[in-house]
Amino acid sequence: MKGNKTVDIGNLIIPNEIVFEILKRICAKSLMRFRCVSKYFCSLISESSFIEAHHRSSAAQFLLHRLTYTPKIVIYNLSLEDENIANCLVRYLDETCFRTLHNMQSSSINGIFCLWNYNGDVAICNPFIKEHVFLPKVPNIEKVSQSIIISSYLFGFDPTANKHKVLMGYMVFFENRLVHGIKYLIFTIGVDKSWRDISGGWMPNICTTNNYVCIDGVIYCENRFRPNIVVISIVREKLIRTISFPDERVLILPGMMNTIVEIKGQVALVVNDKDDVDEGFSKICVYILDGTSETEAWVKHIIELPSLSTKTSLFTTNHKGEIVWIPDTNTLHMFLYDIGLKEWRKVEIHGNYEQQCITDPYSVLLYLVESIRPLR
């Protein structure tokens, strides 16, 4: 922080650097209170450099969301540390305003994530500072009719503008239920007052799903209509291209789990091995996209699971690029895989959840790191 190199706290004179190091290790809930201690603390905690340093120093949480189609959203917290902060997240998300938002995105950015429903309601949440923003509805789809269906909301971060953005896709049908086309709208948090159309016309063969990841301002998303990945830049706000799935990916049986993730800055596809369908899954295939847009190729890694998974399991990745796996057995632990070291490590889970969530193909495992970044 520019200005004084020390700060007076009572009878103590403490260097700014030490205050910075102490505060960045404090949980978000306490930091929100510390802002009221002095103008210095308020200014320091609000600085972007401090927000980033605090985020890098924070512990990870996992939110396990189960799609129930009931009036109440069902979210469980899985913490790697035995502390009460985890419970605060679930209690906050149990507020009435969130209870009709039945979909949770599989991707979080800067501790922030997206909740939404097919009626056009969408909220951006930072549960660590208990802050959320509901985005405006699109006028012509406020009431979802038989001819208009929202396909997805994709949440990303534009590193150039330093802003979070939401990409919405919706399908329009003819009377015979054939797809007329898909359009895409974008909304910049803290800037836009309404959604902006970036489609440049109807897109008949591109329909995004909620299986996606955002890397450096680029969204990589599974295409509902084709065996490929749709690549959309939220910095340039335009469709860039599509990437074909690995040849073997086309042969995967319907209903088998596949997840698009980020592994150390590269887009990757995690797939349950199709040869083990009848007897359960003993290994997974991880395809990592290597190279540039001109020379890129999928590099296949076959990874043996540390225990047999008899049904669909949940996968994601963390900020270290490790693959996170929760088996569908009755257990209170998860496994983390380092693709460089080629080894698994076992981590205990703190928190309560129903085992049915793990075997439910509509469950979402969200990796979340504590953040004090404001939404506006």
C-alpha positions in Angstrom: 0.0 0.0 0.0 1.3 3.4 -1.0 1.9 6.1 1.7 3.0 5.4 5.2 5.3 2.4 5.7 4.0 1.7 9.1 0.6 1.6 10.9 -0.1 2.6 14.5 -2.2 0.1 16.4 -2.6 1.2 20.0 0.9 1.6 21.3 2.4 -0.5 18.6 4.0 0.6 15.3 3.9 -2.2 12.8 5.3 -2.2 9.3 2.7 -2.3 6.5 4.1 -5.5 5.1 3.5 -7.4 8.4 0.0 -6.1 8.7 -0.6 -7.2 5.1 0.7 -10.7 5.8 -1.4 -11.1 8.9 -4.6 -9.9 7.4 -4.4 -12.0 4.3 -4.6 -15.1 6.5 -7.8 -14.1 8.2 -11.1 -15.5 7.0 -13.5 -13.4 4.9 -16.1 -13.0 7.6 -13.6 -11.5 10.0 -12.1 -9.2 7.3 -15.5 -7.7 6.6 -15.5 -6.6 10.3 -11.9 -5.4 10.2 -12.9 -2.9 7.5 -14.7 -0.9 10.3 -11.6 -0.7 12.5 -10.0 2.1 10.7 -9.8 3.9 7.3 -6.4 2.2 6.8 -7.8 -1.3 7.2 -10.8 -0.5 5.0 -8.5 0.9 2.3 -6.0 -2.0 2.5 -8.7 -4.8 2.5 -10.3 -3.1 -0.6 -7.1 -3.1 -2.7 -7.1 -5.5 -5.6 -3.5 -6.7 -4.7 -4.7 -7.6 -1.2 -7.9 -9.3 -2.5 -5.7 -11.5 -4.8 -3.2 -12.3 -2.1 -6.0 -13.3 0.3 -7.6 -15.5 -2.3 -4.3 -17.3 -3.0 -3.8 -17.9 0.8 -7.3 -19.2 1.4 -8.5 -22.7 2.0 -10.6 -24.7 -0.5 -14.2 -25.6 -0.1 -16.5 -27.8 -2.2 -20.2 -27.4 -2.7 -22.1 -30.5 -3.8 -25.4 -29.5 -5.5 -28.2 -32.0 -6.2 -30.9 -31.2 -8.7 -34.2 -32.2 -7.1 -36.9 -30.2 -9.0 -38.4 -29.3 -5.6 -39.2 -25.9 -4.2 -35.9 -25.9 -2.2 -32.4 -26.0 -3.5 -30.3 -28.8 -2.0 -26.6 -27.9 -1.5 -24.1 -29.7 0.7 -20.7 -28.4 1.8 -17.6 -30.6 1.8 -14.7 -28.9 3.6 -11.1 -30.0 3.8 -10.8 -28.4 7.2 -13.0 -29.0 10.2 -14.3 -25.5 10.8 -17.6 -23.7 11.0 -17.0 -21.5 8.0 -18.3 -24.3 5.8 -21.7 -24.2 7.5 -22.0 -20.5 7.0 -21.9 -21.0 3.2 -24.8 -23.4 3.2 -26.9 -21.3 5.6 -26.4 -18.3 3.3 -27.4 -20.2 0.2 -30.5 -21.4 2.1 -32.0 -17.9 1.9 -35.5 -17.7 0.4 -34.3 -15.7 -2.7 -32.2 -18.7 -3.9 -34.7 -21.5 -3.4 -36.1 -21.4 -7.0 -32.6 -21.5 -8.6 -32.2 -25.2 -9.2 -29.0 -25.1 -11.3 -25.5 -24.4 -10.0 -22.6 -24.0 -12.4 -19.7 -26.4 -12.2 -17.2 -23.6 -12.5 -16.4 -20.9 -10.0 -14.0 -17.9 -10.5 -12.5 -15.8 -7.7 -14.7 -17.5 -5.2 -17.8 -16.4 -7.1 -20.3 -18.7 -8.9 -23.7 -18.7 -10.6 -27.2 -20.0 -9.7 -30.0 -20.0 -12.2 -33.2 -21.6 -13.4 -35.0 -22.1 -16.8 -37.4 -19.2 -16.1 -34.7 -16.7 -16.7 -33.7 -16.0 -13.0 -30.0 -15.9 -12.5 -27.9 -14.8 -9.5 -24.2 -14.3 -9.1 -23.0 -15.1 -5.6 -20.0 -14.6 -3.3 -21.2 -16.5 -0.2 -18.0 -15.7 1.7 -19.0 -12.0 2.0 -22.7 -12.7 1.8 -23.1 -10.7 -1.4 -25.2 -11.5 -4.5 -26.6 -9.8 -7.6 -29.7 -10.9 -9.5 -29.3 -10.1 -13.2 -32.2 -8.6 -15.2 -34.4 -10.9 -17.3 -34.3 -10.7 -21.0 -37.7 -9.1 -22.0 -38.8 -11.5 -24.7 -38.1 -14.6 -22.6 -39.2 -13.5 -19.2 -41.9 -16.2 -19.5 -40.4 -19.3 -21.1 -42.9 -20.5 -23.6 -43.1 -23.7 -25.7 -41.1 -22.0 -28.4 -38.2 -20.6 -26.3 -36.0 -22.6 -24.0 -32.9 -21.4 -22.1 -30.0 -23.8 -22.7 -27.3 -22.5 -20.4 -25.8 -19.7 -18.3 -22.0 -19.7 -18.5 -20.0 -17.7 -16.0 -16.5 -16.4 -16.8 -13.9 -13.7 -16.0 -12.5 -11.2 -18.5 -8.9 -10.5 -17.4 -8.5 -7.6 -19.7 -11.5 -5.6 -18.3 -11.1 -7.2 -14.9 -14.8 -8.0 -14.9 -17.0 -11.1 -14.5 -19.3 -11.9 -17.3 -22.3 -14.2 -17.8 -23.0 -15.7 -21.2 -26.6 -16.9 -21.8 -27.8 -19.2 -24.6 -31.4 -19.8 -25.6 -33.0 -21.9 -28.3 -36.0 -20.9 -30.4 -38.2 -23.6 -31.9 -40.7 -23.8 -34.8 -44.2 -25.0 -34.1 -43.1 -28.5 -35.1 -40.5 -28.4 -32.3 -37.6 -28.3 -34.7 -34.9 -25.9 -33.6 -35.0 -22.6 -35.5 -31.7 -21.4 -34.0 -29.8 -20.4 -30.9 -28.8 -16.9 -29.8 -26.2 -15.8 -27.3 -26.4 -12.8 -25.0 -23.7 -11.5 -22.6 -23.9 -9.4 -19.4 -20.9 -7.7 -17.7 -21.3 -7.6 -13.9 -21.1 -4.1 -12.5 -21.3 -2.4 -16.0 -24.3 -3.5 -18.0 -27.9 -2.7 -17.3 -29.2 -5.1 -19.9 -28.1 -8.2 -21.9 -26.3 -7.7 -25.2 -26.6 -9.9 -28.2 -23.3 -11.2 -29.5 -24.6 -13.9 -31.8 -24.4 -12.0 -35.1 -27.4 -14.0 -36.3 -28.8 -17.4 -35.5 -26.5 -20.3 -34.8 -28.3 -23.6 -35.8 -25.5 -26.1 -34.9 -24.1 -24.7 -31.7 -25.9 -25.2 -28.4 -23.9 -24.8 -25.2 -24.4 -26.9 -22.1 -23.4 -26.5 -18.4 -20.3 -28.7 -18.9 -17.7 -26.0 -19.4 -14.6 -24.2 -18.1 -13.3 -20.6 -18.4 -9.6 -20.2 -18.9 -8.0 -16.7 -19.4 -11.2 -15.2 -20.7 -12.1 -18.0 -23.0 -15.0 -20.4 -22.4 -14.6 -24.0 -23.5 -18.1 -25.7 -23.5 -19.6 -29.0 -24.7 -21.8 -28.6 -27.7 -25.2 -30.3 -27.2 -25.7 -30.8 -31.0 -22.2 -31.9 -32.2 -19.3 -34.0 -30.8 -17.2 -31.0 -30.2 -16.2 -28.2 -27.8 -17.5 -24.6 -28.5 -14.8 -22.0 -27.9 -16.1 -18.5 -27.0 -14.1 -15.5 -26.1 -15.8 -13.3 -23.5 -13.0 -10.7 -23.9 -13.7 -10.3 -27.7 -17.3 -11.4 -27.0 -17.5 -13.7 -30.0 -17.5 -17.3 -31.0 -13.9 -18.2 -32.0 -14.2 -21.8 -33.2 -15.0 -25.4 -32.3 -12.7 -28.2 -31.3 -13.5 -31.7 -32.2 -13.6 -34.3 -29.4 -11.0 -37.0 -29.5 -12.0 -39.8 -31.9 -12.5 -42.2 -29.1 -14.8 -39.7 -27.3 -17.5 -40.1 -30.0 -17.7 -43.8 -29.1 -18.6 -43.2 -25.4 -21.9 -44.8 -24.4 -24.8 -42.5 -23.6 -25.1 -41.6 -19.9 -21.4 -42.0 -19.2 -19.8 -39.2 -17.3 -17.5 -36.8 -19.0 -16.4 -33.5 -17.6 -14.6 -30.5 -19.1 -11.9 -29.2 -16.7 -8.8 -27.0 -16.5 -5.5 -28.7 -15.8 -2.6 -26.2 -15.3 -4.0 -23.7 -17.8 -5.0 -26.3 -20.4 -8.5 -27.5 -21.3 -9.0 -31.2 -20.6 -11.7 -33.8 -20.8 -12.2 -36.4 -18.0 -14.0 -39.5 -19.1 -14.9 -42.8 -17.3 -13.3 -45.6 -19.3 -16.0 -47.1 -21.5 -14.6 -50.7 -21.4 -15.6 -51.1 -17.7 -19.3 -50.3 -18.0 -20.6 -53.7 -16.8 -18.3 -54.2 -13.9 -17.8 -50.6 -12.7 -15.1 -48.1 -13.4 -11.5 -48.9 -12.4 -9.9 -46.2 -14.5 -10.5 -42.9 -16.3 -9.2 -41.4 -19.4 -8.0 -37.8 -19.3 -7.6 -36.0 -22.6 -5.5 -32.8 -22.4 -5.5 -30.4 -25.4 -1.9 -29.6 -26.2 -0.5 -27.0 -28.6 -2.0 -23.9 -30.4 -5.1 -23.6 -32.5 -3.1 -24.6 -35.6 -1.2 -27.6 -34.2 -3.4 -28.7 -31.2 -3.9 -32.3 -30.4 -5.6 -34.3 -27.6 -3.0 -36.1 -25.4 -4.5 -39.2 -23.7 -3.7 -40.2 -20.2 -5.1 -43.5 -18.7 -5.3 -43.2 -14.9 -6.1 -46.1 -12.6 -8.5 -45.2 -9.9 -7.4 -46.0 -6.3 -10.7 -48.0 -5.8 -13.4 -49.4 -8.0 -16.3 -47.0 -8.8 -19.4 -48.9 -9.5 -21.5 -46.0 -10.7 -21.0 -42.5 -12.0 -18.7 -40.5 -9.8 -18.0 -36.7 -9.5 -14.8 -35.2 -10.9 -13.5 -31.6 -10.9 -10.0 -30.0 -10.6 -8.5 -27.6 -8.1 -6.2 -24.5 -8.5 -3.1 -26.8 -8.4 -4.3 -28.7 -11.5 -5.0 -31.8 -9.5 -8.0 -34.0 -10.5 -10.5 -34.2 -7.6 -12.5 -37.4 -7.4 -15.3 -38.4 -5.0 -16.0 -42.1 -5.2 -19.6 -43.4 -5.0 -18.8 -45.7 -2.1 -20.0 -44.9 1.4 -16.9 -42.9 2.5 -15.9 -39.6 4.0 -12.9 -38.9 1.8 -11.9 -37.7 -1.6 -8.9 -38.4 -3.8 -6.6 -35.9 -5.5 -4.5 -36.9 -8.5 -1.3 -35.1 -9.6 -1.0 -35.8 -13.3 2.8 -34.9 -13.2 3.7 -37.1 -10.3 1.1 -39.7 -11.5 -0.1 -40.4 -8.0 -3.3 -40.2 -5.9 -3.5 -38.8 -2.4 -6.4 -39.3 0.0 -8.0 -36.4 1.8 -10.6 -36.5 4.6 -13.9 -34.7 4.0 -15.6 -32.7 6.7 -19.3 -32.1 6.2 -22.5 -34.1 5.7 -24.1 -35.1 2.4 -26.4 -37.8 1.0 -24.6 -40.7 -0.8 -27.3 -40.5 -3.5 -25.8 -37.1 -4.6 -22.6 -38.9 -5.7 -24.4 -41.4 -7.8 -26.9 -38.9 -9.2 -25.7 -37.9 -12.8 -27.3 -34.5 -12.3 -25.2 -33.6 -9.2 -22.6 -30.9 -9.5 -19.3 -30.7 -7.6 -18.1 -27.1 -7.3 -14.6 -26.2 -6.2 -14.6 -23.0 -4.3 -11.8 -20.9 -2.8 -12.6 -18.2 -0.3 -12.7 -14.7 -1.7 -13.5 -11.1 -0.6 -13.9 -9.8 -4.1 -17.0 -7.6 -4.4 -19.5 -8.1 -7.2 -19.8 -4.5 -8.2 
